């Protein structure tokens, strides 16, 4: 499938990944150029900023929250493809506000499923996280629950709407990630930067590569798959030392709910995974 003449809606479209996806779509040329892009998010100011940077046509901007099912029903009318990136993503904030994380990450996911099925959307690709694999914190648990909702949705909608999962690791350099925090600390005069645990490793992917592979998964999906992009596992300490060799690192200890290493696949998923150039793919 191509994106040619499709109407694509991106929930959380003003976030780091959402904006990168929109930017990449705008660069597509015929025969892949879509008909319309709808940015759906709840932040008025970020939409205004995005409009200044990327302009209007063929982009449409919808103010709305994934918690609001009625608004989703209205926004999804005439939409062919939904890329669901909206979520509460910060581990500590989700742990401190567990009920709010449930409303956005789980109830919001069910609202997207219901609206997409009712409105006859062709494809829904939901962006998950490696923290949904054997979760050790509330954020990971909500993403695991959301993944199950999306993967189960295909059996309820039949052939009408296809659902799949895109499961990346950490977005290196994105808003809220560790690298910008380190840069700000150094700019403010810090002589050392914190490392939670010298043994800690994470899977990293650039935001631009994540955007490209999101669109690849969207065109490749048949329904029920989990697409895990191939990513390097990097030591957090090595990352800091390579990016800022002149700055000392200070081990401060892992926070509650932080793993030393993450996993990309469960043991059960490994038994039915295939791979291609870009992904490990768990079949539906």
C-alpha positions in Angstrom: 0.0 0.0 0.0 1.1 3.6 -0.6 0.0 6.8 1.0 -1.1 8.2 -2.4 -4.3 10.3 -2.0 -4.9 9.1 1.5 -6.1 11.2 4.4 -3.8 10.6 7.4 -4.6 11.7 11.0 -1.9 11.8 13.6 -2.9 11.9 17.3 -0.4 13.8 19.4 0.6 15.4 16.1 2.4 18.3 17.8 4.8 16.0 19.8 8.3 15.3 18.7 7.5 12.2 16.8 4.2 13.6 15.4 6.0 16.6 14.0 8.7 14.5 12.5 6.1 12.3 10.8 4.3 15.3 9.4 7.5 16.8 8.1 8.5 13.5 6.4 5.0 13.2 4.8 5.3 16.7 3.4 8.5 15.7 1.6 6.9 12.8 -0.2 6.4 13.1 -3.9 3.9 11.5 -6.3 3.0 8.6 -6.4 3.2 8.5 -2.6 1.9 12.0 -1.8 -1.2 11.9 0.5 -4.4 14.0 0.0 -4.5 15.5 3.5 -2.7 15.4 6.9 -4.7 16.0 10.0 -2.8 17.0 13.2 -4.9 16.1 16.2 -3.6 17.4 19.6 -4.8 19.3 22.7 -2.1 22.0 22.7 -3.3 25.2 21.0 0.1 26.9 21.3 2.0 24.0 19.8 -0.4 23.9 16.9 0.1 27.6 16.3 3.9 27.1 16.3 3.6 24.1 14.0 1.5 26.2 11.6 4.1 28.9 11.5 6.8 26.3 10.7 5.0 24.0 8.3 2.1 26.1 7.0 -1.4 25.0 6.3 -2.6 23.1 3.2 -2.5 20.1 3.0 -2.3 20.1 6.8 -5.5 20.5 8.9 -5.2 21.2 12.6 -7.8 19.8 15.1 -7.8 20.7 18.7 -8.8 17.6 20.7 -7.9 15.1 23.3 -7.9 11.3 22.9 -9.9 11.2 26.1 -12.8 12.8 24.2 -14.4 10.0 22.2 -17.0 12.2 20.6 -14.3 14.6 19.3 -12.4 11.6 17.9 -15.6 10.4 16.1 -15.9 13.7 14.4 -12.2 14.0 13.6 -11.9 10.4 12.1 -14.7 10.9 9.5 -13.2 10.5 6.1 -9.8 9.4 7.5 -8.0 6.5 5.8 -5.0 6.1 8.2 -4.5 6.9 11.9 -1.1 7.1 13.4 -1.6 7.2 17.2 1.3 8.9 19.0 -0.6 10.7 21.8 0.3 9.5 25.3 1.6 10.4 28.7 5.2 9.3 28.4 7.2 10.4 31.4 7.7 7.5 33.9 7.8 9.7 37.0 4.8 11.8 36.0 2.8 8.6 35.2 3.8 7.1 38.5 2.7 10.2 40.4 -0.5 10.6 38.5 -1.6 7.0 37.8 -5.2 7.8 37.2 -4.4 10.4 34.6 -2.1 8.1 32.8 -4.8 5.5 32.6 -7.3 8.1 31.2 -4.9 9.0 28.4 -2.9 5.9 27.6 -5.6 3.2 28.1 -9.0 4.9 27.9 -7.6 7.1 25.1 -6.4 4.0 23.2 -9.9 2.4 23.5 -11.5 5.6 22.2 -9.2 5.6 19.2 -10.1 1.9 18.6 -13.8 2.7 18.8 -13.7 5.8 16.6 -11.5 4.2 14.0 -13.8 1.1 13.8 -17.0 3.1 13.7 -15.7 5.5 11.1 -14.3 2.8 8.8 -10.6 3.9 9.0 -8.5 1.5 6.9 -5.4 1.3 9.1 -4.4 2.3 12.6 -0.7 2.2 13.7 -0.3 2.7 17.4 3.1 3.9 18.7 4.1 2.0 21.8 7.4 1.7 23.8 9.9 -0.9 24.8 8.8 -0.2 28.3 5.6 -2.1 27.5 7.7 -5.4 27.5 7.6 -6.9 31.0 6.8 -3.4 32.5 8.4 -2.3 35.7 6.5 1.0 36.1 3.0 2.4 35.6 3.8 4.0 32.3 4.9 0.6 30.8 1.9 -1.1 32.3 -0.5 1.4 30.6 1.3 1.0 27.3 1.1 -2.8 27.6 -2.7 -2.5 28.2 -3.0 -0.1 25.3 -1.1 -2.5 23.0 -3.5 -5.4 24.0 -6.5 -3.2 23.1 -5.1 -2.4 19.7 -4.1 -6.0 18.9 -7.4 -7.3 20.0 -9.3 -4.7 18.0 -8.6 -6.3 14.7 -10.5 -9.4 15.7 -13.5 -7.3 16.5 -13.5 -5.1 13.4 -12.9 -8.0 11.0 -11.3 -6.8 7.7 -12.8 -3.3 7.9 -10.0 -1.7 10.0 -6.5 -3.1 10.5 -4.5 -2.4 13.7 -0.8 -2.8 14.4 1.8 -1.7 16.9 5.1 0.2 16.3 7.4 -0.4 19.3 10.5 1.9 19.4 13.0 2.5 22.1 14.2 5.9 23.4 14.1 8.8 21.0 17.6 10.3 21.2 17.6 14.1 21.3 13.8 14.4 21.5 12.1 16.9 23.9 12.2 15.4 27.4 15.0 12.9 26.6 18.3 12.8 28.5 20.6 14.4 26.0 18.8 17.8 25.9 18.7 17.8 29.7 22.5 17.2 29.8 23.1 20.0 27.3 21.1 22.4 29.4 22.9 21.5 32.5 26.3 22.0 30.8 25.1 25.3 29.3 24.0 26.4 32.9 27.6 25.7 34.1 27.4 22.2 35.5 30.8 20.5 35.9 29.3 17.0 35.9 26.2 15.3 34.6 24.1 12.6 36.4 24.0 8.9 35.4 21.4 6.9 37.2 23.4 3.7 37.1 26.7 3.0 35.3 25.4 -0.3 34.1 22.3 1.1 32.5 21.7 0.5 28.8 18.9 1.6 26.5 17.8 1.1 22.9 18.0 4.3 21.0 16.6 5.5 17.7 16.7 9.0 16.2 13.5 10.8 15.8 13.9 11.1 12.0 14.5 7.4 11.6 11.5 6.6 13.9 9.3 8.8 11.7 10.6 7.1 8.5 10.0 3.6 10.0 6.6 4.6 11.3 5.5 5.3 7.8 7.1 2.1 6.5 5.2 0.1 9.1 2.0 1.9 8.1 2.3 0.9 4.5 3.6 -2.6 5.3 1.1 -3.7 7.9 -1.5 -6.4 7.3 -3.1 -6.3 10.7 -2.1 -7.6 14.2 1.7 -7.1 13.9 4.1 -5.6 16.3 6.9 -3.8 14.4 10.1 -3.4 16.5 12.7 -1.3 14.7 16.2 -2.5 14.7 18.1 -0.3 17.1 21.5 -0.2 18.9 21.7 -0.9 22.6 23.8 1.9 24.1 25.3 2.3 27.6 24.0 5.5 29.1 27.5 6.2 30.6 29.2 5.6 27.2 26.7 7.9 25.6 27.4 10.7 28.0 31.2 10.2 27.7 31.1 10.2 24.0 28.9 13.2 23.6 30.5 15.3 26.4 34.1 13.9 26.8 35.2 17.0 28.8 32.4 16.5 31.4 32.6 14.2 34.4 29.7 11.8 35.1 28.1 11.2 38.5 26.3 8.0 39.4 23.1 8.9 41.4 21.2 5.6 41.5 18.3 4.3 39.5 14.8 5.7 40.2 12.0 3.4 41.3 10.6 1.6 38.3 13.8 2.0 36.2 15.3 -1.2 34.8 19.0 -1.6 34.2 18.2 -2.9 30.7 15.1 -3.0 28.6 13.8 -5.8 26.4 12.4 -5.4 22.9 10.4 -8.7 22.8 8.8 -11.0 25.3 9.8 -14.7 25.4 6.5 -15.6 23.8 7.0 -13.0 21.0 10.5 -14.3 20.2 9.0 -17.7 19.3 7.0 -16.2 16.4 9.1 -13.3 15.2 10.4 -12.7 11.7 12.8 -10.0 10.5 13.4 -7.9 7.5 15.8 -5.1 6.7 14.2 -2.6 9.2 12.2 -4.6 11.7 11.7 -7.6 14.0 8.1 -8.3 13.2 5.8 -10.3 15.6 3.1 -11.7 13.4 -0.6 -11.3 14.1 
